[in-house]
Amino acid sequence: MKQVLFSGVIGLFLTLVGTPLLIKLLARKGYGQYIRDDGPREHASKRGTPTMGGIAFILATVAAYFLSKAITGYPPTYSGVLVLGLMVGMGLVGFLDDYIKIVKRRSLGLRAKAKMAGQLIVGIGFAVLALQFQDARGNTPASTKLSFITDFGWTIGPVLFVVWALFMILAMSNGVNLTDGLDGLATGASVLVFGAYTFIGVWQFQESCANALTLTNPGACYEVRDPLDLAVVASALMGACLGFLWWNTSPAKIFMGDTGSLALGGVLTGLAICSRTELLLAIMGGLFVLITMSVVIQVGSFRLTGKRVFRMAPLQHHFELKGWSEVLVVVRFWIIQGICVIVGLGLFYAGWAADK
């Protein structure tokens, strides 16, 4: 359990100290954010704010994970390394996107096909590797069964699993990307979900089927390959994002950029897949789903009827144009995300309690 505590504290410390250094470096190089001309007028003042801040919490998370291992003497696991690899890979795609925006001085970075290709390469690599590396009980980091609070139903096979994993990775990474439109919104919302996955990982470790002989009810156990290590990763992310939020909250001194948003979406999906809580992520990450659906509804309505449902999509900008202040939107959306996390954790616990 010390690993979980150390990773969170180290991640928090590294971003609290490291983010202002990154801000100075990016400002000196002139790597500032470009703002959409059709967005809320209040956002014009954000033009030039350093971006690519996701570098800070990506590096802090990786460092916190391995430092916690070095301090406690526990070795890394395949599940932990794979989830971190997914985060770094998606972050690299986002970094290229951000870098092109800055160099080309435009609000659009990588072309859609190039960005999609990068996400597909990273996602396929993760999905294929996640079905390897069996432990003594025959568990791999991922399962070819669908999962909610644990695996259920029939085996979908490796090919369909890769397709399913890709859908989840693309949906969540782009969902976080769409949410990252107001100071601190995506960062704070992600912290709440990472906190939930820290709890889930610890709980699954305590109730692991590997410890079935010591459980009061062996039938209510979890077949997850490395649950405690997933908690270590989630704790490192929670701490790193909290430290980053200190600098990212309104008025933001730095933006995470696509570097950060794609990385966060990827690692959330990796945690869900490896902890066997894939469909539960749609509930605990409900704010990301809600904001993504607002874009789908807006685009679909305009193409079918020529009319817009919202004043502007994604949803957070609709409320800005209705007169809500940026801070008001962010705090209320954090509350929505908090409710989603509470509901998700409630369902997770209820599923365990029902089997006892």
Protein Blocks (a to p, Z undefined) as FASTA:
>chain_A
ZZmmmmmmmmmmmmmmmmmmmmmmmmmnopacdddfkbcfklmmmgopaghklmmmmmmm
mmmmmmmmmmnopacdfklmmmmmmmmmmmmmmmmmmmmmmmnopabfcdfklmmmmmmm
mmmmmmmmmmgoiafkopafbdcbdcfkbcehjdebjklmmmmmmmmmmmmmmmmmmmmm
bghklmmmmmmmmmmmmmmmmmmmmmgfklmmmpfblmlcccdfblmlmmmmmmmmmmmm
mmmmmmmpccdfbdebjmlmmmmmmmmmmmmmmnopmkmmmmmmmmmmmmmmmmmmmmmm
mmmnopafbfbdcfklmmmmnopafklmmmmmmmmmmmmmmmmmmmmmmmmmmmZZ
